[in-house]
Structure formats: C-alpha cells, structure tokens
Amino acid sequence: MKIEQKLNEMGMSLPPAPAPVAAYVPGVLIDNYIYVSGQLPFEGGELKTRGKIGAEVTVEEGMRLAKVAALNCLAVVKGLIGDLDRIEKIIKVTGYVASSPGFNDQPKVINGASEFLAELLGEAGKHARAAVGVNELPLNSPVEVEMIVKVR
C-alpha cells in the first residue's frame, strides 16, 4: 500500500513542508540519507498549542503533538524526494520535550512520534531514538522532532 494512501486511511493527510523559522533548511539529502531539521507541531500552518509538558500541556496532548511533528518531518522528506514510497527506513528520531520542573516522562511523549511511524511504515518505521527534556523550545512549542531517513 502507498504510504500517503495509508495516511489517508489513518484519517491524516500530508501537509506542505513547514517553512523554516530561522536560518536553516528543512532537510538535507546526502547520498541516500535525509537529515530532517527539527520540526515543530504546526497544524494548518500555525502552532496551536504552546507551553511546557507537565504544566500547561498534558502528556497525552504532547504525544499527539509529537505525532504531528513527525508528520511534518515526513512532509519535508516528500519535499526533497517527491514520493514517500521511496523511504527505505527511518534510522533515528530525536525528540525534544519542553518540560516543566520535575517532569521526566519525555520518552512517553516522544512515543507519539515513534508509534505513529511504526504504524504507518511497519518495520521500516522502527528506529533508534533519543527523547530529551529541555527548558525551552522555539516559539514556546511543547515538542520538536528531527529524524534521519534512508531512501531508495
């Protein structure tokens, strides 16, 4: 099954690749690897949820936002190679979680991205990962996700 078709069956659609919010490019293709810059959970072109997980934002909402950020990463991949069906493997995901003091469930939050990628891509979506708690993220975003993707 085509990846974008499966996305549609999951009730989702691929957005346009988000524009950078600073001086960088959204992703770089080197040989057969795409290094996707950190993506925020923009929905419809805007960051609808702001704040720290464990204070203004719940873990469950953080998981949903990590999924949205991973979807935005895939939009960057499509922008670089034109077809998500060229994805061979998600190699690594790094998730950053804006954490309130004492919050230590960062892995659970980033599971939102990891579980989504595994559901969408099967074995090709299973990846190495880091889930990092941080004090602040750009634009007061609760999460940011970056990834390395091998393509055909």
Steps between C-alpha positions, in 0.01 A plus 500: 500500500618850422608700804281802428202272441563338838522847658157578356363174641640606838296821468801718425642682204847624425528876546733720297850502646518770768716801420809543719460737796869604492814478284504134396353268239222253592703200390813390319534202265851346504549179303194295603445669836277790590582700811178675598536814710300519820132545420242658727139377515359756257139426406350693211809718495479604865618384839168450676635368830772666705655441838683238701402137537405430860373855555288662226498192273407142593707194413219378272492828309880490482481154343254632240726797429805272458299308238419826321867602507596159353240549226662837425836321476349270238375806312861621483608157372236512227611852407853372443429173316146544367362162614479354851502151351874549448551478878707192580542551875458757775849479651477733800252729668599764751220657696527806719241561770456840666471372856368655817724463808496141623342360183675181388261323261673625183518147351123461530442832323729410209328161473234701318744540210654152525170312516364702208803423281485128584126486427542683169816330372514167683854369547637789294360739761676343800802710592768593749396794716579760761237683707650810658349732758578867444419824675370687193427437132452747214172692503414342839427170323444202729690259270742490208590192294788439259588186310743324272341304217656258251340515154521296182 
